[in-house]
């Protein structure tokens, strides 16, 4: 039981995670290598993130005898990359959970209200009883990810796990505040929690703009 509605932050500690993240941070890592490293790192993070995925016990007939086994429960987990950078994490997630369904969210900040708003979405209207896994490389200010969590909860999602490569303390605090009002279990799985945000909202030391490093500059 959750006795306090806060984000459970899990930093994945593993030599391969540290190794791949170090290569991602380097400004000399070329774009094709960066994309491949993101793909590999997400698969490692997804292993930890899916620890609580819902399953059912099933009967299995082996070549020797009958036994009990485990299969993912229905409805299938829903993976939701936040456009555009979250798309670079999708293949790594689906490699581990190929039966998952996929929805998409495009979030942008309203420059007048400074609040996140949805500019595109492809999701079921009713997410009641669904476990959702949100993909966003960087949790910086928390605006986009917080808006995505709010959107999914409004549609009925009752269990949300966010997977990010990096997080800033400011973004985590933003999510904590949001979850205290939404009262929905939410986990955050990351490769590292960095020092802070700079004056431009970039994570320090960070790895730069993940979307640009994945796909090139967006003009």
WOBELUR-V90668 format. One record per helix or strand of 2 or more residues. SS is the DSSP state (hx for helix, st for strand). FROM is the first residue (numbers start at 0). TO is the last residue. If there is no record, write none. Layout:
ss:SS from:FROM to:TO
ss:SS from:FROM to:TO
This chain:
ss:st from:6 to:10
ss:hx from:14 to:24
ss:hx from:30 to:51
ss:st from:54 to:60
ss:st from:65 to:71
ss:st from:77 to:82
ss:hx from:84 to:95
ss:st from:100 to:108
ss:st from:115 to:121
ss:st from:130 to:134
ss:st from:137 to:138
ss:hx from:142 to:153
ss:st from:158 to:166
ss:hx from:168 to:181
ss:st from:184 to:192
ss:st from:195 to:196
ss:st from:202 to:203
ss:hx from:209 to:214
